[in-house]
């Protein structure tokens, strides 16, 4: 094995956003976390991370935004925590030298898209590559679970059924064909703990119909559901999120914003995770791009009410086609 400090080129990877196609909260665990049943899919919308061997300790992180401006690295501490956890797991099996990390952010923070968790997962894999080290799949999963509930999902690299608090990940075949996705993210952060607190205050019980929808979709995706069939189910899926009422309670104006999007687009509008990102499915990315123009025009015309400070972010992306099993 070559020494890590012999590497001249950095290790570069992508950290994709995720989309909750369903999200059922099926109970409260003894450790305080919630038991989930969720079908999640990665998106082509992604952050970019590069890791290079540093001259001396400690590990460093430099973060830039979409326009190239420097962002506060303290907000993205999950990256350095991921490297630290990975270093401990590697132990004596590799010379885990210090790393200099550059993170290029595209995924909004506290938006229901798990950008921080994805960055952490990419940092785990990138650190291993930079060090020329390996961990068994179960070891990687254990490191990921210690970093956060959504982190294990991103090690799967494709759509998956997520259970437990997020540590149980079962990869799925679909969707076959890669549907387009329009994302509209209001310019306001909505932290996941805030939404779960509102969920608990309202009784903390999920809907049986959401659980049934989630189970049904997982079964169809395991068999290789085609993109067109997924899009056809969007009306049911848009309502299959137990956190939607809690997010609406925590963020006044979200309901009106979602309704306006529905009126403008004429298509079902769902909430990803704890929000506030809203999604609409399309047969292709080109179709989603056409819809993005409609949304931007409606925002300019005032047909969609303001929510947060500034204009919402509008993203055109897609779900990568699931590989065969």
Secondary structure, 3 states (H helix, E strand, C coil): CCCHHHCCCCEEEEEEEEEECCEEEEEECCCCCEEEEEEEEEEEEEEEEEEEECCCCCCEEEEECCCCCEECHHHHCHHHHHHHHHHHHHHHHCCCCCEEEEEECCCCCCCCCCHHHHHHHHHHHHHHHHHCCCCCHHHHHHHHHHHCCCHHHHHHCCCEEEEECCCEEEECCCCECCCEEEEEECECCCCHHHHHHHHHHCCCCCCHHHHHHHHHHHHHHHCCCEHHHHHHCHHHHCCCECCHHHHHHHCCCHHHHHHHHHHHHCCCCEECCCCCCEEEEECCHHHHHHHHHHHHHHHHHCCCCCCECCCCEEEEEECCCCCCC
